[in-house]
C-alpha cells in the first residue's frame, strides 16, 4: 500500500479484502476503452494485492463492437479464462449500466458484458472513476510528487487530467467508502488569475463564447492557448498539433514554450480549485496523456505557488499533496479494484 495514503483509508481498503471460499485469486477481465483504443487485461486479486497480465491494446476501428473486440482479445490470449468479474472503464458517462460512446460507434451494457466474458458480475465505470479506484493501490514509484508535501489529511482524494478532453473524479474513503464520484469538472468556467490570463480569456471568448477549463486543459485546449498567446504577442500562429506544441526543442519553439508555461500555470490553479471544490485534502492526482510528457518542464515551486494561491484557504491547500500518475495502466488497475470482494462473491 502506498505510504502517502491516510491510515484510515488504508485500513478500510485492507478490510474490504475479505476471505472467500476460492482456492485461487479472484480473477477479472478489466478494460479501458477510449475513442481510438480498447485496452484489456486479466487481473488477479489476492489479500489486497492486484496483478495484471495478458495486457493487449486493440484499435476500436478494427472491430464492429466491444463484444467482437473481446472475442478477438480472448483469441489473442489463448482462450477465455474463468472469470469472477468484469469491469471496464469507458470514456463517457455511464447511465443505468449502459454507455453509448460519443466518439465511437459502440454501445456497451453490463448484462451483455457479463454474457460476453462469462463473468458472474460485470460493471461499467467512467474512465476517471477507474483512475480514482486505482489511487489506494498506487506505489510510490507509480507517481511523481510535485513539491515537498508528501502526505495530506482526511479520506478524500481526487484525480484530474488533460488528454483529448479534461476529466476528474473523487474517491471517498472512510467508514462508508470506497465511494467514487465521477464529475464533469472540465466544463466549469475558466477563471483567470492575472491580466495575462484575462487577455487569453478575452481572445477565446470572442471565438467561443463561454470558456471552460477543458477548452484550455486538453489537447484542443493547447491549440486554443497557442492561438490566443500568439495573438497577444502579435505573432502569426502556425497550424500546429498538440504534439507539436509540446515539443519544445529548437529556436523556433518560442511560442510553444509560452503556451506550455501558461498551460502548466492554469493546470496548477485548477488543481488547487478542485482540491477545494471536492474537499480532496488527502491528495490531488494528475493523470491524462499530456502532464506526464511535460514533467521535465514543471517548475515545482511555481506550480505549488499557483496551486496554493487560494486565500483565505491558502494554508489548507498548502497541506495537500500534488502528484502526477506515471503508472502506464492505472485505469486498468482501478477497474480491477472497483468492486470489493464482497460485491463480487455476493
N, C-alpha and C positions, 0 to 999 in steps of 0.2 A: 504494500500500500504506500502510495506516495507520501512523503513526510510533510508536505505543505498543506495537508487537509486537516481540519479541526478534529479533535478526538471524538467529539460526539457524533459527527458524521461518519467517521471511520468505524466506530463501534457499531453504528447502525448497519452499515453495509456488510460487515462481517457477520452480524447476527442474522441477516437475511439469507445467508447461505446455509440452509438447513440440511440435515442429513436426510437422504432419500433411500428408497429401497433398491436403487440401482447399484449394480456391482461395477458399473462403468461411469465415467463422467457424463454429465448432461451434455448432449450434442445438439447443435443447431445449425441451420442454414442462415447465414447473415448476408445482407446485401446493402449496397449504397448505389442508388440509381439517380443519375442526372440526365440532362438532355442529350449528352453525347455518349457516355459510357455507363455500363451496368457492371458493378464490381461485386463479386460474390466470394465467399469463403466458408469453410466449415469451422465452427467454434466448438471447443470443448471446455467445460467448466467443472472444476472440482475444488471444493473447500475455498471458495472465494477467488481462485486463480483462473484466468482465462487464457487459452492459447488459440491461435488462428492458423489453419493450414489450408492447402489447396486454394490459395488465392488466385483468382482469374479475373481479367477485365475484358468485357465484351463490348463491341460497338453496337449501340442500340439500332443504328440504321440497318444493320445486317439481319435483324430479327423482327418478325411481324408483331410480336407482343412479348410481354415478360415471360409468359409460360413457355414459349418457344425458346427464349433465351435461357431459361432454367433447364430445359431439356438438353440444350447444347452444352450448358455448364456441366451437368451430370455426366454427359458423354465424355467430356474432357477429363474428368477426374476418375473415370473408370466405373461409373455407376452411382446410383442414388444410395447413400448410406441411410441407416436407421436414424431418424431424427426425432428428437423430443420437441423441438420448437423451430419456428422460422420467424425471423424478424428482419424486416427490410426498411432501411431509411430512404426516404424519397424527397426529391426537391419540389416541395409544394405542400399545401395544406391537406391534411387527411381528415375526411368527414365521414363519420359512421363506418370506419373501417374500409374506406374506399378513396382512391385518388384517380383523377383524370388529369394527366400532365398537361401543362400549358405549352411547353416547347417540344413535346414528344407525343406522337400518336399512339400512346399506350394508356390503358386503364388497368388498375390493379385492385383486387378485392380480397380481403383477408380469408374468406371462405375458400375461394379458388386457389389462393396461395397455399393454404393448408393441403388442399387436394393435390396440387402440382408437386409439392415437396414430400407428401406423406407424413408431415409433422402433425402431432396431436394438437398443437397450439400455434397459431400464426398471428403476427401483429405487424401493422404498418405504422411507422413513425416518421415525423418530419426529419429532414437530414440534420438540422441543427439540434433537434432532440437527440439524435444519435450521438452527436458530439457532446452534448450535455451529459448523457448517461455514461460517456467514457471518462469523464473527469475524475471520479474517485479511483479509477483504475490506471491512471497515467503514472508512470515512474518519473523520477527527477530528470532523467535524460530524454524524456519524451516532450519536454517543453524548454523554452529559453526564457529565463526570467529577465524582465526589463526593469532595471533599477535594483535597489538594495532590499526592498521589502520582500520577505520570503513567505511569511505566513500571516493570514488575516485572522478574522474572528467571526463567530457565528456559524450558521449552517447553510448559507445560500451562496452558490457560485453562479456565474453567468458566462456564456461564451458568445462571442460576436465574430463576424468575419466578412471580408470583402472578397468576392470572386466574380462570377457572372452577375450576381446581384449582391445584396447585403442581407445576412441572416443573423438571428440572435435567439438564444434560448436561456432559460433559467432552470437550475436544478436545486430543489429544496430538500435538505436532509432533515435530520432530527427525528422526533418521535413519529411523525406522520409521513416521512419520506421513505424511499426516494420518490419525489414527485417532480415531473418536468413540465414547465410552462413554455410552450412554443409561442414566440411573439412575432410581430411584424414591425419591429423597431426600425427597420430600414426605411419605412415610409413616414417616419416623423419628420418634421420640418428641420432643415439645416439652420443652425444658429451661429452666425459669425461672431467672433470674439474680438476682432480688431478691424481697423479701416480697410486693410488689405483684403480680408475675407469678405467684408461688406461689398467691395468692388467685384469680387468673384460672384457673390450672390446677385448683385445688380445685373451683371452680364448674363447669367443663366436665367434670371427671372424674365428678362426681355424675350428669351428664346422659348422658355418652357412654362412660364407662369410660376406656380408653386414649385419650390426647390426642396427636394428631400435629401436625407442622408445618403440613400442609395445612389442618388444622382451625382455624388462625389466619391463615395467609398465603394467602388466596384470597378470592373473592367471598363464599361462605358463611362463610369464616373471619372476615371483617369483621363479619358479623351475630353470630357467636358471641362475638367480642370485645366488641361493643357491649352485648350482653345481659349478659355477665359483668361488665363495668365498671359498667353501670347498677346491677346488684345490689350490687356492692361499695360504690358511692357512695350506696346507699339511694334510688335514683331509679327511677321506672317506665320500663321500656324500651318505646318505641313500636315499631310494626310497620314498620320501615324496611328499604328495599332497600340493597344495597351502594352503588349510585349515590347514594342519598340520604345515606348515612353519610359518603361522601367529599365531599359538598357542604358546605363549612364556613362558608358565609356566614350572617350573621344572628345575633341574640341567642339564638335557640333551638337553636343548633348546638353547645352546650357539650358534651353527651355525645358528639357526633361528633368534636369536637376531641380529647377524651381518647382516643377509640378510635383515631383516625388516629395520634396520638402513640405509643400503645402498639404499633400495627401497624408503624410505621417503626422503633421500637426493636428489636422482635423480628426484623424483616427484617434489620437491621444485624447482630444477633447470629448469625443463621443464615448470613448472608453470610460471616462470619468462620469459623463452624463448617465450612461446606462448602469454604472455601479450604483448611483444614487436612485435612479428610477426603479431598479429591480431589487434594491436592498442587498446587492451582492457583496457583502462585506468579507466573505471568505476568499474571494478572488475573482478577477476578470481575466478570462482567457480569450486569445485572439486566434482564429482559425482562418480558413479560406485560402485561395490559391496565391494571393498577392503578398500578404505580410511575410510569409516565410522566405520569399525571394528577396525581400528588402531588409532582412535582419542586419546585414553588414552596414547599411546606411542609417540605421537608427541611432540617434544621439540619445542615450538613455536619460541623461539629466534633463534634456529639453523635453523628451516625451513625458517624463514624470511631472515636470513643471506644468505642462499643459493639462495633463490628466488631473492634477491636484488643484488646479485653479478654480475651485468651486466654493468660494466664500458664500455664506458663512460656515460651510461644512468642509472646508479645505482640510482641516485636521483629521476628520474622519476618513476622507478619501486617501489621505497620505498613508493610512494604515492598511490599505487594500493592495494586495499583490497584483501585478500585471504580468502575464506570461503569454508567449506565442507557442501554439501547439506545433510541434515538428514531427510527431508520430505520423507515419505515412498512411495508416489505416485506422485513424481514430474513430471515424463514424462506424466502421465495422466492429471495432472493439465495444463501442457504446451499444450497438444493436445487439451484441452478444449478451449484454447485461441489462437490457431494458426490461426484461421480465425476471422477476425473482424466482427462485427455485419453487416456492410455494405456488406461484401463479402457473408455472409450467406443469407441475405434477398434480394440481387440483383437478 
